[in-house]
Amino acid sequence: MTHRALLVVAAVLFPWSVRAADPWETIKPYMAPPAEFAGKLGEYRNPLKFEDGREVTTPEQWAQRRREILAKWTGVMGPWPAALAEPRITVIESAERDGFTQHKVRVTVAEGREQNGYLLVPPGATKERPAPAVLVPFYEPETSINQSNERTKPGDSLTFRAYAYHLTQRGFVTLSIGSPGGDARLPDTAGNAVLQPLSYLGYVAHNCAGALAARPEVDAKRIGIVGHSYGGKWALFASALSDRFAAAVWSDPGIVFDEKRSNVNYWEPWYLGLDPSLKQQRKPGMVTAANGRTGAYKAMVEKGMDLHELHALLAPRPFLVSGGAEDPPARWVALNHAVAVNKLLGQENRVGMQNRPAHGPSAEANEVV
């Protein structure tokens, strides 16, 4: 499928505003940086250079460089356990809802680990006509299916976080899951004391994608991932570290390290700051002299690593940043590196960003998603 065809499919996901006659016209303005950021690469280390300084000039060399980047990040965060051979989705109960079928499910996410979730299936998705699917991770799965107890009325902000509900209404099979162990700040990493929690979330998502791919109503070649905030960080790491996702959307996770923004908090021990050697982990909050960096995050900063290298790992798969308060237009300076990698691979319009002022999603932002 061409990039244009992918975007035409992805552009009609949400019902809050009138659809454009040509969805590409809705997407096109967000597939290139504003003039003030065009071509700017900042001080980020160039992903198109090997660790020894050699330049990457061919797609074949990029394949080698990609393996090098992945090995570097895995080396700092800890290696993944082996992927589950047969991840499964077990249906607990089913009900018809708003024109689709809602299944309450248990999903195998790691060896000996299952967690609750929801599988939403539109009526057109069958074994004979499998549909594309999207994994939607968040703190808990109910928000994603528009059944959160926190939602007080149809028009409030949480409704705009119900990605799974609205995607399914547009013909996508969706799987919504929450934090392993039930508490994002006390993550269950399946007994692996070495693996950083955010990388473990990527591993969980990898297995969930495998479980989706095994479903007869799912097109295994078209599985995407969408997440907001905490879910956005989860979606970023999952789509970068796993090749099972054909496309990704990250809603305002903080797409680079930024210690001036309290919500771009990759330094926290429930993300990348876990240090197994400490009896007591760092206190939550901003990085200060008295409450410094720890764990893998500390090592990454000292090595000059940043998340733009993970962006590059997606190429040539398309991704969109649905940016808010944590990801303003200036983040294009980091995204331009992924654009450059795609250009080397002969691809255009694979990296996009739409911006809003607030952290929470909006009707306009979700229409672009």
Phi, psi and chi 1 to 4 in degrees:
 res  aa     phi    psi   chi1   chi2   chi3   chi4
   1 MET       -  134.1 -179.6  176.5  -72.5      -
   2 THR   -72.1  163.4   66.9      -      -      -
   3 HIS   -61.2  -36.6   76.7  -89.6      -      -
   4 ARG   -64.5  -42.3  179.8 -178.4  171.8   85.7
   5 ALA   -64.3  -41.4      -      -      -      -
   6 LEU   -58.7  -44.2  -82.7  170.3      -      -
   7 LEU   -71.2  -33.2  -68.5  168.3      -      -
   8 VAL   -62.2  -42.1  166.4      -      -      -
   9 VAL   -64.5  -44.8  169.9      -      -      -
  10 ALA   -73.9  -20.7      -      -      -      -
  11 ALA   -77.3  -11.3      -      -      -      -
  12 VAL  -113.9   47.0  -68.8      -      -      -
  13 LEU   -90.4  -28.1  -57.0 -172.9      -      -
  14 PHE  -125.0  141.8  -66.7   91.2      -      -
  15 PRO   -94.4   10.0   34.5  -36.0      -      -
  16 TRP   -79.6  -16.9  -66.6  -63.4      -      -
  17 SER  -136.3  166.1   62.5      -      -      -
  18 VAL   -67.9  134.0  177.1      -      -      -
  19 ARG   -73.2  141.9  -55.6 -178.4 -162.2  179.6
  20 ALA   -70.6  150.8      -      -      -      -
  21 ALA   -59.7  -39.4      -      -      -      -
  22 ASP  -120.5  105.6  179.9   -0.6      -      -
  23 PRO   -55.6  -28.3  -26.3   35.4      -      -
  24 TRP   -59.3  -33.3  171.0 -115.3      -      -
  25 GLU   -67.6  -26.3  -64.6  -55.5  -43.3      -
  26 THR   -72.4  -38.1  -60.1      -      -      -
  27 ILE   -82.7  -37.1  -64.0  -64.6      -      -
  28 LYS   -51.0  -44.6 -174.1  177.3  179.3  179.6
  29 PRO   -61.3  -18.4  -22.1   33.8      -      -
  30 TYR  -100.6    3.9  -53.0  108.1      -      -
  31 MET   -97.1   12.5  -56.3  -53.9  -68.3      -
  32 ALA  -149.8  149.2      -      -      -      -
  33 PRO   -73.6  156.5   26.5  -34.4      -      -
  34 PRO   -57.5  155.5  -20.5   31.3      -      -
  35 ALA   -53.0  -36.4      -      -      -      -
  36 GLU   -68.2  -17.7   60.9 -177.2  -54.1      -
  37 PHE  -113.2   -1.4  -59.1  116.0      -      -
  38 ALA   -60.6  127.0      -      -      -      -
  39 GLY    76.7   -5.0      -      -      -      -
  40 LYS   -81.8  133.8  -67.7 -172.8  176.3 -179.8
  41 LEU  -116.8   -8.3  -61.3  173.9      -      -
  42 GLY    62.7 -152.8      -      -      -      -
  43 GLU  -102.2   11.3  -62.6 -179.4   -2.2      -
  44 TYR   -66.2  142.7  -62.0  103.3      -      -
  45 ARG   -64.9  133.0 -170.1 -173.5 -171.7  -76.0
  46 ASN   -68.9  116.5 -172.4   -5.3      -      -
  47 PRO   -63.2  -20.5  -21.0   33.1      -      -
  48 LEU   -88.1   29.9  -71.0  174.2      -      -
  49 LYS  -133.8  131.7  -76.9 -170.6  176.0 -179.0
  50 PHE   -63.9  164.9  -73.5   97.4      -      -
  51 GLU   -59.9  -27.4  -65.5  -63.3  -51.1      -
  52 ASP   -87.4    4.4   62.8   10.0      -      -
  53 GLY    98.2  -10.4      -      -      -      -
  54 ARG   -65.9  142.7  -69.7  176.6  -64.3  127.0
  55 GLU   -83.6  145.5  -68.9 -170.1    6.9      -
  56 VAL   -91.5  118.8  176.4      -      -      -
  57 THR  -121.7   -7.1   59.6      -      -      -
  58 THR  -134.9  157.3   67.2      -      -      -
  59 PRO   -57.3  -35.1  -28.2   37.1      -      -
  60 GLU   -65.1  -40.3  -68.0   74.1   21.9      -
  61 GLN   -68.2  -34.7  -72.3  179.7  -27.9      -
  62 TRP   -62.4  -38.2  168.4 -112.6      -      -
  63 ALA   -58.5  -39.5      -      -      -      -
  64 GLN   -68.2  -44.3  -61.1  171.4   21.2      -
  65 ARG   -64.6  -38.0  170.7   61.7  177.2  147.5
  66 ARG   -60.8  -43.2 -172.3 -176.5 -174.9  -79.2
  67 ARG   -62.7  -35.5  -71.4 -167.5  -66.9  -88.5
  68 GLU   -66.8  -43.7 -173.9  178.1   60.6      -
  69 ILE   -62.8  -45.6  -67.0  172.8      -      -
  70 LEU   -62.3  -41.1 -169.1   57.3      -      -
  71 ALA   -66.3  -36.8      -      -      -      -
  72 LYS   -64.5  -46.5  178.4  172.2   67.7  171.4
  73 TRP   -68.5  -40.2  -79.2   79.0      -      -
  74 THR   -63.9  -37.2  -59.7      -      -      -
  75 GLY   -63.3  -33.7      -      -      -      -
  76 VAL   -83.6  -39.1  175.6      -      -      -
  77 MET   -87.8  -17.5  -64.9 -171.5  -63.8      -
  78 GLY   103.3  146.6      -      -      -      -
  79 PRO   -77.0  145.9   28.5  -34.6      -      -
  80 TRP   -68.8  147.9  -84.3    6.0      -      -
  81 PRO   -64.1  165.8  -16.1   28.9      -      -
  82 ALA   -61.1  140.0      -      -      -      -
  83 ALA   -61.7  147.3      -      -      -      -
  84 LEU   -62.4  134.7  -64.9  176.0      -      -
  85 ALA   -69.2  -38.3      -      -      -      -
  86 GLU  -137.6   69.8  -64.3 -178.1   -8.4      -
  87 PRO   -63.6  144.5   25.5  -34.3      -      -
  88 ARG  -137.2  155.6   64.4 -173.0  179.1  -84.4
  89 ILE  -114.8  118.1  -63.2  172.6      -      -
  90 THR  -105.8  120.8  -57.7      -      -      -
  91 VAL   -79.5  128.2  174.7      -      -      -
  92 ILE   -95.8  -47.0  -60.0  172.3      -      -
  93 GLU  -154.9  157.5   59.5 -175.5   35.7      -
  94 SER  -135.4  151.6  -55.5      -      -      -
  95 ALA  -155.4  149.0      -      -      -      -
  96 GLU   -83.6  138.0  -63.9  -56.8  -50.3      -
  97 ARG  -151.9  122.1  178.1 -171.2  173.3 -154.7
  98 ASP    49.1   38.6  -62.0  -17.5      -      -
  99 GLY    89.7    4.5      -      -      -      -
 100 PHE  -137.8  173.7   56.4   79.4      -      -
 101 THR  -102.1  127.5  -56.9      -      -      -
 102 GLN  -107.2  119.7  177.6  170.1  -56.2      -
 103 HIS  -108.4  126.9  -57.8  -71.9      -      -
 104 LYS   -82.1  130.5 -174.2  174.6 -177.5  179.2
 105 VAL  -134.9  165.1  -61.1      -      -      -
 106 ARG  -115.3  133.5  -66.0  -75.0  -71.9  173.9
 107 VAL  -119.4  131.8 -171.1      -      -      -
 108 THR   -78.2  121.4   52.1      -      -      -
 109 VAL  -112.7  -17.7  -62.0      -      -      -
 110 ALA  -162.7  171.8      -      -      -      -
 111 GLU   -59.9  119.5 -170.7   66.1   38.0      -
 112 GLY    74.5   11.3      -      -      -      -
 113 ARG  -124.7  127.0  -66.0  -66.6 -162.0  -80.2
 114 GLU  -127.0  155.5  -71.2 -172.4  -32.9      -
 115 GLN  -147.8  159.8   63.6 -173.2   74.1      -
 116 ASN   -74.1  153.6  -68.0  -30.0      -      -
 117 GLY  -167.5 -174.0      -      -      -      -
 118 TYR  -133.9  130.5  -66.2   92.4      -      -
 119 LEU  -107.6  117.7 -179.1   72.4      -      -
 120 LEU  -106.7  129.3  -52.4 -173.9      -      -
 121 VAL  -125.7  120.4 -179.3      -      -      -
 122 PRO   -73.7  158.9   28.7  -34.7      -      -
 123 PRO   -63.7  -25.8   21.7  -33.4      -      -
 124 GLY   -82.8   -6.2      -      -      -      -
 125 ALA   -87.6  114.6      -      -      -      -
 126 THR  -139.7  173.6   63.6      -      -      -
 127 LYS   -62.0  -36.0 -179.1  178.0 -179.3 -179.9
 128 GLU   -74.8  -30.9  -68.7   70.2   30.3      -
 129 ARG  -131.8   73.8  -62.3 -175.0   63.3 -177.3
 130 PRO   -64.5  145.4   22.6  -32.8      -      -
 131 ALA  -106.3  157.4      -      -      -      -
 132 PRO   -64.9  156.6   23.8  -32.6      -      -
 133 ALA  -132.2  155.8      -      -      -      -
 134 VAL  -135.8  131.0 -179.4      -      -      -
 135 LEU   -88.5  132.2  176.6   65.7      -      -
 136 VAL  -124.1   97.6 -173.5      -      -      -
 137 PRO   -92.3  144.4   31.3  -32.0      -      -
 138 PHE  -159.1 -177.5 -160.2   52.0      -      -
 139 TYR   -54.9  -45.0  -66.5  104.6      -      -
 140 GLU  -142.3  156.5   36.0   68.7   36.3      -
 141 PRO   -79.1  -16.6   26.7  -34.0      -      -
 142 GLU   -66.4  -37.4  -75.3   76.0   19.6      -
 143 THR   -58.3  -41.7  -68.9      -      -      -
 144 SER   -66.9  -25.7  -58.7      -      -      -
 145 ILE  -101.3    9.5   65.8  168.6      -      -
 146 ASN    67.9   37.7 -149.4   29.9      -      -
 147 GLN  -133.2   31.4  -72.3 -172.3  -27.7      -
 148 SER   -73.0  140.1  171.2      -      -      -
 149 ASN   -67.7  -18.5  -69.0  -28.8      -      -
 150 GLU   -78.4  -18.8  -62.5  179.4   53.7      -
 151 ARG   -75.9  121.8 -171.8  176.4   62.8   83.3
 152 THR   -99.3  -25.3   58.2      -      -      -
 153 LYS  -156.4  158.7   55.7 -175.8  179.7  179.4
 154 PRO   -60.1  -25.8  -25.8   34.9      -      -
 155 GLY   -94.7    3.5      -      -      -      -
 156 ASP   -80.4  174.3   74.9    6.2      -      -
 157 SER   -66.1  -30.7   61.6      -      -      -
 158 LEU   -63.1  -29.1  -80.9  177.2      -      -
 159 THR   -57.5  -36.0  -58.5      -      -      -
 160 PHE   -73.8  -10.4  -61.7  134.1      -      -
 161 ARG   -93.7    2.1  -58.3  178.1 -164.8 -176.1
 162 ALA   -85.1   59.4      -      -      -      -
 163 TYR   -59.2  -42.2  -69.1  117.6      -      -
 164 ALA   -63.3  -43.6      -      -      -      -
 165 TYR   -57.8  -49.6  177.4   82.7      -      -
 166 HIS   -76.0  -31.5  -66.0  -69.1      -      -
 167 LEU   -64.3  -42.0  -76.4  163.7      -      -
 168 THR   -65.6  -36.2  -57.1      -      -      -
 169 GLN   -64.1  -20.4  -71.6 -170.6  -38.9      -
 170 ARG   -97.8   10.4  -63.3  -61.2 -178.2  100.5
 171 GLY   102.7    7.1      -      -      -      -
 172 PHE   -97.8  139.1  -70.6   78.7      -      -
 173 VAL   -73.8  136.1  175.0      -      -      -
 174 THR  -130.5  147.7   61.8      -      -      -
 175 LEU  -124.6  119.2  174.7   62.5      -      -
 176 SER  -107.4  131.5  -61.2      -      -      -
 177 ILE  -134.1  164.8   58.4  170.8      -      -
 178 GLY  -118.7 -172.3      -      -      -      -
 179 SER   -60.6  131.6  -55.4      -      -      -
 180 PRO   -59.0  128.8  -24.1   34.1      -      -
 181 GLY    87.5  -11.8      -      -      -      -
 182 GLY    90.3   -8.9      -      -      -      -
 183 ASP  -135.1  115.2 -172.4  -20.7      -      -
 184 ALA   -61.2  -29.8      -      -      -      -
 185 ARG   -85.6  -10.6  -68.9 -164.4  172.6 -160.0
 186 LEU  -127.7   66.1  -63.7  171.1      -      -
 187 PRO   -69.2  141.9   26.3  -34.5      -      -
 188 ASP   -84.9  118.6  174.1   11.4      -      -
 189 THR  -111.1   30.0   57.1      -      -      -
 190 ALA    56.3   36.3      -      -      -      -
 191 GLY    77.1    5.2      -      -      -      -
 192 ASN   -91.4  100.6 -169.7  -33.9      -      -
 193 ALA   -75.9  -12.5      -      -      -      -
 194 VAL   -90.8  -36.9  176.9      -      -      -
 195 LEU   -70.8  129.2 -169.7   62.3      -      -
 196 GLN   -66.5  140.6  -71.8  -65.1  -45.2      -
 197 PRO   -54.9  -39.1  -30.4   37.6      -      -
 198 LEU   -68.7  -33.8 -167.6   46.7      -      -
 199 SER   -69.3  -37.1 -178.5      -      -      -
 200 TYR   -62.7  -38.1  178.0   71.0      -      -
 201 LEU   -59.5  -39.4  -68.1  179.3      -      -
 202 GLY   -61.8  -39.2      -      -      -      -
 203 TYR   -64.8  -43.1  172.4   73.9      -      -
 204 VAL   -57.7  -46.1  165.3      -      -      -
 205 ALA   -63.4  -38.7      -      -      -      -
 206 HIS   -57.8  -45.1 -178.5   75.1      -      -
 207 ASN   -69.3  -35.3  -72.9  -37.2      -      -
 208 CYS   -63.9  -39.0  -74.0      -      -      -
 209 ALA   -63.8  -37.4      -      -      -      -
 210 GLY   -64.4  -38.3      -      -      -      -
 211 ALA   -67.0  -39.7      -      -      -      -
 212 LEU   -63.6  -43.3  -84.3  170.4      -      -
 213 ALA   -61.0  -26.2      -      -      -      -
 214 ALA   -82.1  -10.3      -      -      -      -
 215 ARG   -74.7  135.9  -62.4  -73.0  -57.0 -176.6
 216 PRO   -66.6  -25.5   23.1  -33.9      -      -
 217 GLU   -87.9    4.8   67.4  -89.6   62.8      -
 218 VAL  -110.7  134.9  169.6      -      -      -
 219 ASP   -80.5  106.4 -177.5  -16.9      -      -
 220 ALA   -63.2  -20.7      -      -      -      -
 221 LYS   -86.4   -7.2  -65.1 -178.4  178.4  179.4
 222 ARG  -128.5   71.8  -67.3 -169.2  -67.2  159.6
 223 ILE  -116.3  125.0  -63.1  174.8      -      -
 224 GLY  -116.0  179.6      -      -      -      -
 225 ILE  -143.2  137.7 -174.3  167.6      -      -
 226 VAL  -135.8  133.2  176.1      -      -      -
 227 GLY  -152.9  152.9      -      -      -      -
 228 HIS  -116.0  135.2  169.5   66.9      -      -
 229 SER    58.7 -114.9 -167.1      -      -      -
 230 TYR   -53.4  -43.8  162.7   73.1      -      -
 231 GLY   -65.4  -28.9      -      -      -      -
 232 GLY   -68.6  -41.6      -      -      -      -
 233 LYS   -61.1  -44.2  -71.7  179.9  170.6   66.7
 234 TRP   -59.5  -46.3 -170.8  -20.2      -      -
 235 ALA   -66.2  -36.3      -      -      -      -
 236 LEU   -62.8  -52.5 -167.9  165.6      -      -
 237 PHE   -67.9  -37.1  -87.4   68.7      -      -
 238 ALA   -63.9  -47.5      -      -      -      -
 239 SER   -70.5  -28.4   54.2      -      -      -
 240 ALA   -77.7  -39.6      -      -      -      -
 241 LEU   -88.9  -16.7  -60.2  175.6      -      -
 242 SER  -117.8  135.5  169.7      -      -      -
 243 ASP   -91.6    9.7   59.2    3.8      -      -
 244 ARG   -80.9  -10.9  -72.5  179.1  172.3  174.7
 245 PHE  -100.7  124.9  -64.7  102.3      -      -
 246 ALA   -81.3  -21.7      -      -      -      -
 247 ALA  -160.4  160.6      -      -      -      -
 248 ALA  -148.3  150.3      -      -      -      -
 249 VAL  -130.3  128.6  174.6      -      -      -
 250 TRP  -116.9  115.4  -44.1  -35.1      -      -
 251 SER   -96.3  104.2  174.6      -      -      -
 252 ASP    47.2   52.0 -150.3   37.8      -      -
 253 PRO   -84.4  -17.2   31.9  -35.8      -      -
 254 GLY    87.1   94.2      -      -      -      -
 255 ILE   -88.4   -0.4   62.7  166.1      -      -
 256 VAL  -140.0  164.3  -67.5      -      -      -
 257 PHE   -67.7  135.0  -63.9  151.5      -      -
 258 ASP  -155.2   97.5 -173.0  -15.4      -      -
 259 GLU   -77.8    0.6  -66.6 -179.2   -4.4      -
 260 LYS   -87.8  -11.4  -63.4  179.0 -179.9  178.6
 261 ARG  -112.1  117.7  -57.1  -67.5  -56.3  176.9
 262 SER   -66.2  -25.3   61.3      -      -      -
 263 ASN   -87.7   -8.7  -73.0  -28.7      -      -
 264 VAL   -93.6   62.2 -173.8      -      -      -
 265 ASN  -102.6   53.4   52.4  -15.0      -      -
 266 TYR   -64.0  -16.6  -70.0   95.9      -      -
 267 TRP   -73.6  -12.9   51.8   82.4      -      -
 268 GLU   -68.8  148.2  -60.4  -70.0   10.9      -
 269 PRO   -65.5  -15.9   18.6  -30.1      -      -
 270 TRP   -88.2    3.6   54.4   85.7      -      -
 271 TYR  -117.4  -82.6  -75.4  134.9      -      -
 272 LEU  -127.1   -0.1  -63.5  172.4      -      -
 273 GLY   -97.4   12.6      -      -      -      -
 274 LEU   -67.4  128.5 -179.9   67.4      -      -
 275 ASP  -123.9  100.2 -172.7  -18.6      -      -
 276 PRO   -60.1  -19.1  -22.0   33.6      -      -
 277 SER   -80.1  -13.1   69.7      -      -      -
 278 LEU   -87.9  135.2  -63.4  176.3      -      -
 279 LYS   -69.7  -32.9  -68.3 -176.7  178.6  179.2
 280 GLN  -131.9  125.6 -175.9  173.2  -11.9      -
 281 GLN   -70.6  164.1  -61.8  -60.0  -45.3      -
 282 ARG   -57.3  154.0   72.6 -178.5  -57.4  -83.0
 283 LYS   -73.2  142.7  -65.1  179.4 -179.9  179.6
 284 PRO   -59.0  145.4  -23.5   34.3      -      -
 285 GLY   133.5 -179.8      -      -      -      -
 286 MET   -62.7  155.0  -60.1  -73.9  -79.9      -
 287 VAL   -73.0  122.9  173.1      -      -      -
 288 THR  -135.6  173.9   64.5      -      -      -
 289 ALA   -61.4  -34.6      -      -      -      -
 290 ALA   -87.1  -14.8      -      -      -      -
 291 ASN  -137.5   74.0 -166.9   29.8      -      -
 292 GLY   -83.7 -172.1      -      -      -      -
 293 ARG   -72.8  149.4  -52.8  178.9 -174.1  106.4
 294 THR  -141.8  169.2   55.0      -      -      -
 295 GLY    60.9 -149.6      -      -      -      -
 296 ALA   -63.1  -35.7      -      -      -      -
 297 TYR   -58.5  -44.1  178.8   78.8      -      -
 298 LYS   -58.6  -45.4 -179.2  176.7 -174.9  -69.1
 299 ALA   -63.8  -39.7      -      -      -      -
 300 MET   -62.9  -44.5  -69.8  170.3 -179.3      -
 301 VAL   -63.9  -42.5  172.3      -      -      -
 302 GLU   -65.4  -29.8  -68.6  174.0  -10.4      -
 303 LYS   -87.4   -2.7  -66.8  174.5 -179.2  -70.1
 304 GLY    75.7   22.9      -      -      -      -
 305 MET   -83.0  150.4  -61.4  165.2   63.9      -
 306 ASP  -152.0  168.8 -148.2  -36.8      -      -
 307 LEU   -71.4  -12.8  -59.9  179.4      -      -
 308 HIS   -60.0  -25.6   70.1  -64.5      -      -
 309 GLU   -68.5  -35.5  -66.8 -176.4  -29.5      -
 310 LEU   -69.0  -38.5  -65.7 -171.9      -      -
 311 HIS   -53.3  -44.8  -51.8  168.1      -      -
 312 ALA   -63.2  -27.9      -      -      -      -
 313 LEU   -64.8  -20.7  -65.8 -178.1      -      -
 314 LEU   -73.9  -27.3  -86.4   88.0      -      -
 315 ALA   -54.3  133.5      -      -      -      -
 316 PRO   -95.5   18.0   35.6  -35.8      -      -
 317 ARG   -69.6  141.2  -64.3  170.3  -66.4  157.1
 318 PRO   -81.6  146.8   28.9  -34.2      -      -
 319 PHE  -145.1  154.7   68.3   88.9      -      -
 320 LEU  -125.9  134.2  170.6   76.6      -      -
 321 VAL   -97.7  117.6  179.3      -      -      -
 322 SER   -93.8   88.0 -175.8      -      -      -
 323 GLY   -85.4  141.7      -      -      -      -
 324 GLY  -128.5 -134.8      -      -      -      -
 325 ALA   -62.2  -32.4      -      -      -      -
 326 GLU   -88.2  -19.1  -49.4  -49.5  -39.7      -
 327 ASP  -129.4   76.9  -71.0  -48.3      -      -
 328 PRO   -76.9  176.1   30.5  -35.7      -      -
 329 PRO   -55.2  -27.2  -28.7   36.3      -      -
 330 ALA   -61.9  -16.2      -      -      -      -
 331 ARG   -66.1  -11.8  -60.8  -71.9 -165.5 -138.6
 332 TRP   -58.8  -26.5  -91.0  108.4      -      -
 333 VAL   -58.8  -37.9  175.9      -      -      -
 334 ALA   -76.4  -41.9      -      -      -      -
 335 LEU   -64.9  -27.0  -67.7  176.8      -      -
 336 ASN   -58.6  -24.7  -75.6  -25.7      -      -
 337 HIS   -69.1  -39.6  -72.0  -81.2      -      -
 338 ALA   -67.9  -35.4      -      -      -      -
 339 VAL   -60.4  -42.5  172.5      -      -      -
 340 ALA   -64.7  -38.7      -      -      -      -
 341 VAL   -64.8  -43.5  172.8      -      -      -
 342 ASN   -63.1  -37.8  -84.0  -75.8      -      -
 343 LYS   -61.8  -41.2 -176.0  176.6 -179.5 -179.8
 344 LEU   -59.8  -33.7  176.1   69.9      -      -
 345 LEU   -86.6    4.0  -60.2  177.9      -      -
 346 GLY    80.0   23.5      -      -      -      -
 347 GLN  -117.1  145.3  -57.9  -66.3  -24.7      -
 348 GLU  -126.9  164.2  -64.1  179.7  -23.0      -
 349 ASN    56.5   39.5  -59.4  -49.6      -      -
 350 ARG  -105.0  -10.2  -66.4  -71.3  168.5  143.4
 351 VAL  -127.5  125.0  179.5      -      -      -
 352 GLY  -136.7  156.8      -      -      -      -
 353 MET  -149.7  129.7 -179.4  162.8   64.3      -
 354 GLN  -115.1  144.6 -170.2  -95.6   -9.7      -
 355 ASN  -124.0  146.3  -61.6   95.5      -      -
 356 ARG  -136.1  160.1   57.8 -176.6 -177.1  -88.2
 357 PRO   -75.2  -33.9   23.4  -33.1      -      -
 358 ALA   -93.8  160.9      -      -      -      -
 359 HIS   -68.2  -42.1  175.7   57.6      -      -
 360 GLY   -71.2  150.9      -      -      -      -
 361 PRO   -65.0  160.2  -18.7   31.2      -      -
 362 SER  -132.8  171.7   64.6      -      -      -
 363 ALA   -60.4  -45.4      -      -      -      -
 364 GLU   -63.8  -44.5  179.6 -174.6    5.8      -
 365 ALA   -60.7  -41.6      -      -      -      -
 366 ASN   -72.7  -28.0  -76.8   -3.8      -      -
 367 GLU   -63.0  -40.3 -175.6   68.6   19.0      -
 368 VAL   -69.8  -39.0  175.7      -      -      -
 369 VAL   -55.9      -  170.9      -      -      -
